[in-house]
Each structure stands twice: as structure tokens, then as C-alpha cells.
Amino acid sequence: MGLFDKFKKGLEKTHDLLRTDIRDLFKSEGQLVDEEFLDGLFERLIRSDMGVKAGQEIIDEVRTAYRGRVVEMEDVLDTIKKKLKELLAQPADPIRFADSGPTVIMVCGVNGCGKTTSIAKLGQMFHEQGKKVVLGAADTFRAAAVEQLTVWANRLGAEIVTGPEGGDPASVAHRAVARALEINADVCIVDTAGRLQTQQNLMQQLTKIHRVLGKQIPEAPHEVILVLDATTGQNGISQAKHFTEAVQCTGIILAKLDGTAKGGVVVAIRSQVGLPVKYVGVGETADDLALFEPDPFVEALFEDVEAIK
């Protein structure tokens, strides 16, 4: 499945919402772009959870280009898509690999965000690239998380480092990196326990893990990836801000995109937080992780919308 088709699959619910909403704004003979129309378009855009800031920037673009004119849907959609691609523009490199030795990737997120599954998908991707992977199960508070990660490690042929239930997560992270160094692994992915961004003691624990990794390898962790559940919509903005303050997140995996009509939250994250969206989860299997690229994402979001009038 190509990238466009993966986005099409993941954005099906968001696409259907926008297609219906935007179609209702237009008449067969064209539509006058006045303030009433612009208000209606703004309302429909933010239903996808792209946020007020991004929605307003798009409306301002449409107003400047077409106010007072009668236009076809295709013209307005072209302007919306162009502006969205600008808002979503980001560096092309998804993972910053270490110049030498193992690349250490720390993964964090709130409870139930899809973190463990996202780690498995990352591991699968690296495995297919021929990289040797070590997984560090530093979520020592939830036995099920360790079991789930162990199952994935066995499927991938990756080594996994675990610790006693309730043990020190930083110790597990330390041993995982040590093992990666010992066997000359290419990548070490460190899982961490899910936590709410408001739980200060647990956020401090994340900071400790981050600090321990940096003592072993000066530039580690090379990536700190925050997994966000797309179904939470705008709440992801608060999560991104708090986790970034604690552990200097370098990017986001947006999980469960296929389960929501709030796919526009990608736009809100880019415009309000500034973190790059590195990957999006578009399904439940290990292969359902798509590298985020703005152009095919936006095209999939609005595919065939103008065909329905």
C-alpha cells in the first residue's frame, strides 16, 4: 500500500465529514464568497479539529482570494489545500540517526494512547530496513505492557530488556542502552509508562530517564517521540506542550488516525506546538505506520470532494 493509500485509509472518517460538510456549502451554479459563506466554511473546517488558529488562517486566505466573487467548489478547495500544505510543512527527515553507535529513541505518552503498538510498528519498520533493534521495557508498572512488548520483540527477532514489576524505569532504560552498545545494535527503543501530563511526579521520572540515557551516550536520546491518540483531538495540544517541557520531545506519532473524524488535529499540532509529526498510525497491524508527508496527506483528506456537488 502506497503512502497516499495509507493516508486515504487512515483519513476515511475525517474525509467523509469534510466531504459532506463542504458539499453542503455550495450550489450547483456556484457560490458567492461573502462573510456568511466564510463563517460556514470556518465552522466546517474546525469540526475536523484543525483548531481555530489554522482555520482562521485558511479563511483569511480564501477571503483575500475570492471575497465578493462567485466561485466553484474546486477553486476554494485548491486554496484550502495550498494553505494546509504550507501550514503542515516540516523537515523531511523522520528519524535523526546517531553518527555512530546505537540510535536511542525514547517513547512517551499518556495511558492508552497506543504507545506500545506504535513502538512495535517502529521496530517492524527498522527491522525491514535491516537494522538490529533492542527494546527497553521501562514501563515497569504495567505487566501487560511488558508482555505485549515481549511478544512483539519475539516476532521481530529483536532483543528486549525488562525489569522487575514496580522496579526503577531508569534502570531498565540504562540496561537497554548498555545491551545495545554491547551487541552493536543500530537502534534502541525505550518504552516508558503511560502517564497524564498533569502528574508531576511521573513527569519528573521521565526527566530522570532522559538524563540517564544522556549519561551513557552524550547525544542520547537522539529522538524523544510523543505518541498522541488522534481520537483525543485538541487535548493532544496540551499533552504535547507538557511532555515537551519535561523531556524535550522531538516529534510525534499520531496513533489511531483511522478511528476518528478529527484528523485535522495534525494541523493544530503543527501550527500550535511546532513539533514535527513523524508518523501516523492508520490501522492495527505492524505495517500500518505511515511516514508523514504533507502533500499526500492533504490530497487524501480532500480527494474527490469537488466531484460531489
FENBEL-V459042 format. One record per residue. N is the residue number from 1. PSI is psi in radians with two decimals (NA if undefined). OMEGA is omega in whole degrees, -180 to 180 (NA if undefined). NEAR is the number of other ideal C-beta (glycine too) atoms within 10 Angstrom. Layout:
BEGIN
N&PSI&OMEGA&NEAR + N&PSI&OMEGA&NEAR
END
This chain:
BEGIN
1&2.18&180&13 + 2&2.98&-176&9 + 3&-0.78&179&15 + 4&-0.77&-179&16 + 5&-0.60&176&13 + 6&-0.76&178&24 + 7&-0.69&179&26 + 8&-0.73&178&20 + 9&-0.82&-176&16 + 10&-0.48&-175&26 + 11&0.21&-174&29 + 12&-0.81&-177&16 + 13&-0.72&178&18 + 14&-0.74&179&25 + 15&-0.79&-178&21 + 16&-0.66&178&11 + 17&-0.87&-178&19 + 18&-0.69&-179&23 + 19&-0.81&-180&18 + 20&-0.80&-176&12 + 21&-0.79&-177&17 + 22&-0.65&177&21 + 23&-0.69&-177&15 + 24&-0.32&-179&9 + 25&-0.36&-171&15 + 26&2.56&175&19 + 27&2.78&-175&10 + 28&-0.53&-177&8 + 29&0.14&-179&8 + 30&2.96&-175&14 + 31&2.31&175&20 + 32&2.23&179&13 + 33&1.63&175&20 + 34&-3.07&-176&13 + 35&-0.57&177&9 + 36&-0.77&178&9 + 37&-0.78&-179&19 + 38&-0.67&177&18 + 39&-0.72&179&11 + 40&-0.70&179&15 + 41&-0.73&179&22 + 42&-0.80&180&17 + 43&-0.71&-178&12 + 44&-0.62&179&18 + 45&-0.75&-176&25 + 46&-0.21&173&20 + 47&-0.43&178&16 + 48&0.04&177&26 + 49&0.48&177&27 + 50&-0.14&174&28 + 51&2.73&-177&22 + 52&-0.74&-176&14 + 53&-0.91&-180&14 + 54&-0.73&179&24 + 55&-0.73&-179&23 + 56&-0.65&178&13 + 57&-0.67&179&17 + 58&-0.77&180&26 + 59&-0.72&179&18 + 60&-0.66&179&13 + 61&-0.77&179&17 + 62&-0.71&179&22 + 63&-0.82&-179&17 + 64&-0.70&-175&9 + 65&-0.60&-166&16 + 66&-0.02&-173&19 + 67&2.29&179&13 + 68&-0.02&-179&8 + 69&2.70&172&12 + 70&2.16&-173&11 + 71&2.83&173&17 + 72&2.78&-179&15 + 73&-0.69&-176&20 + 74&-0.67&-180&13 + 75&-0.80&-179&17 + 76&-0.71&180&23 + 77&-0.67&178&17 + 78&-0.71&179&14 + 79&-0.74&179&18 + 80&-0.80&-178&22 + 81&-0.73&180&17 + 82&-0.76&-180&14 + 83&-0.69&179&20 + 84&-0.72&179&27 + 85&-0.62&176&15 + 86&-0.77&-178&12 + 87&-0.52&-176&20 + 88&-0.07&-177&21 + 89&2.39&-178&12 + 90&2.91&178&17 + 91&2.57&-174&9 + 92&-0.39&-176&8 + 93&2.01&-176&9 + 94&-0.72&-178&18 + 95&2.27&176&18 + 96&1.82&-178&14 + 97&2.60&178&14 + 98&2.57&178&16 + 99&-0.58&177&8 + 100&2.71&-179&7 + 101&-3.07&-176&18 + 102&2.48&171&28 + 103&2.14&-177&25 + 104&2.15&-179&28 + 105&2.06&178&28 + 106&2.29&-176&27 + 107&2.29&-178&23 + 108&2.98&-179&27 + 109&3.00&180&28 + 110&2.94&179&22 + 111&2.34&173&11 + 112&0.25&-176&11 + 113&-0.18&-177&24 + 114&0.40&-174&22 + 115&-0.87&-177&27 + 116&-0.74&178&24 + 117&-0.67&179&22 + 118&-0.65&177&25 + 119&-0.74&178&26 + 120&-0.72&180&24 + 121&-0.69&176&24 + 122&-0.80&179&25 + 123&-0.72&178&26 + 124&-0.76&-179&20 + 125&-0.81&179&19 + 126&-0.67&179&21 + 127&-0.75&180&17 + 128&-0.38&177&11 + 129&0.03&178&10 + 130&0.31&-178&7 + 131&2.52&176&16 + 132&2.21&-171&17 + 133&2.41&170&26 + 134&2.31&177&27 + 135&2.35&176&27 + 136&1.98&-177&33 + 137&1.32&-176&27 + 138&0.16&170&33 + 139&1.41&-175&25 + 140&-0.03&-176&22 + 141&-0.22&-177&16 + 142&1.81&-176&15 + 143&-0.62&-178&12 + 144&-0.58&180&9 + 145&-0.73&179&20 + 146&-0.74&179&21 + 147&-0.76&-179&13 + 148&-0.75&-180&18 + 149&-0.61&178&26 + 150&-0.73&177&14 + 151&-0.79&-180&13 + 152&-0.70&180&20 + 153&-0.73&179&22 + 154&-0.69&179&10 + 155&-0.63&-176&13 + 156&-0.19&-174&18 + 157&0.48&-180&10 + 158&2.68&174&23 + 159&2.60&176&18 + 160&2.42&178&22 + 161&2.17&-178&21 + 162&3.04&178&21 + 163&3.04&180&21 + 164&2.58&179&9 + 165&2.26&-179&10 + 166&0.06&-179&9 + 167&3.13&-177&13 + 168&2.02&-179&16 + 169&-0.64&-179&25 + 170&-0.58&178&22 + 171&-0.72&178&15 + 172&-0.76&179&25 + 173&-0.74&179&29 + 174&-0.80&-178&21 + 175&-0.56&178&16 + 176&-0.78&179&29 + 177&-0.68&178&26 + 178&-0.72&179&15 + 179&-0.69&178&18 + 180&-0.70&177&29 + 181&-0.71&-177&16 + 182&-0.73&-176&11 + 183&0.12&178&11 + 184&0.79&178&9 + 185&2.72&179&22 + 186&-0.63&-175&17 + 187&2.41&171&26 + 188&2.04&180&33 + 189&2.13&-178&30 + 190&2.01&175&32 + 191&2.64&175&30 + 192&2.77&-178&28 + 193&2.48&174&19 + 194&2.50&-179&20 + 195&2.64&175&21 + 196&2.56&-178&12 + 197&-0.22&-179&21 + 198&-0.08&-179&11 + 199&1.61&-170&13 + 200&-0.71&-179&12 + 201&-0.68&180&7 + 202&-0.58&176&17 + 203&-0.62&176&18 + 204&-0.57&177&10 + 205&-0.69&176&19 + 206&-0.75&179&22 + 207&-0.67&179&14 + 208&-0.78&179&14 + 209&-0.77&179&26 + 210&-0.77&-178&21 + 211&-0.72&180&11 + 212&-0.75&179&21 + 213&-0.66&-180&26 + 214&-0.44&178&13 + 215&-0.53&180&10 + 216&-0.79&179&18 + 217&2.04&-171&19 + 218&-0.67&-177&6 + 219&0.00&-178&13 + 220&2.66&-9&25 + 221&2.44&-179&25 + 222&-0.50&174&21 + 223&2.41&171&22 + 224&1.81&-173&26 + 225&2.22&176&25 + 226&2.18&176&29 + 227&2.15&177&26 + 228&2.42&176&31 + 229&2.01&-177&24 + 230&-0.46&-177&30 + 231&-0.25&179&20 + 232&-0.19&175&19 + 233&-2.27&-173&20 + 234&-0.37&177&17 + 235&-0.41&177&15 + 236&-0.47&179&27 + 237&-0.82&178&19 + 238&-0.75&179&13 + 239&-0.81&-178&25 + 240&-0.72&-179&21 + 241&-0.78&-177&14 + 242&-0.75&-180&19 + 243&-0.63&179&24 + 244&-0.65&176&18 + 245&-0.64&-176&12 + 246&-0.74&-172&19 + 247&0.36&175&22 + 248&1.04&180&12 + 249&2.50&-180&23 + 250&-0.19&-180&19 + 251&3.06&-172&20 + 252&2.47&162&27 + 253&2.12&178&26 + 254&1.84&-176&28 + 255&2.78&172&26 + 256&0.54&-180&23 + 257&-0.54&-178&29 + 258&-0.20&-176&21 + 259&0.22&-174&17 + 260&2.75&171&22 + 261&0.22&-177&19 + 262&0.59&-178&22 + 263&-0.30&177&28 + 264&-0.19&-180&27 + 265&-0.40&175&27 + 266&-0.72&-179&31 + 267&-0.74&180&28 + 268&-0.72&180&25 + 269&-0.80&-178&28 + 270&-0.70&-174&23 + 271&-0.50&-175&18 + 272&-0.50&-177&17 + 273&-0.64&178&19 + 274&-0.14&179&10 + 275&2.44&175&21 + 276&2.46&172&19 + 277&1.90&-173&24 + 278&-0.76&-179&22 + 279&2.75&172&22 + 280&2.45&177&27 + 281&2.16&-175&25 + 282&0.28&-180&26 + 283&-3.05&-172&18 + 284&-0.22&-178&12 + 285&2.89&-176&11 + 286&-0.41&-179&18 + 287&-0.08&-175&13 + 288&0.92&174&20 + 289&2.10&-176&22 + 290&2.28&172&26 + 291&2.28&-177&15 + 292&2.15&173&23 + 293&2.20&-173&17 + 294&-0.80&-173&18 + 295&-0.95&179&14 + 296&-0.50&177&19 + 297&-0.87&-178&26 + 298&-0.72&180&22 + 299&-0.69&178&15 + 300&-0.59&-179&22 + 301&-0.62&-175&24 + 302&0.23&-177&18 + 303&2.27&175&16 + 304&0.12&-180&9 + 305&-0.76&-177&20 + 306&-0.25&-179&18 + 307&-0.24&-177&10 + 308&1.85&-177&11 + 309&NA&NA&13
END
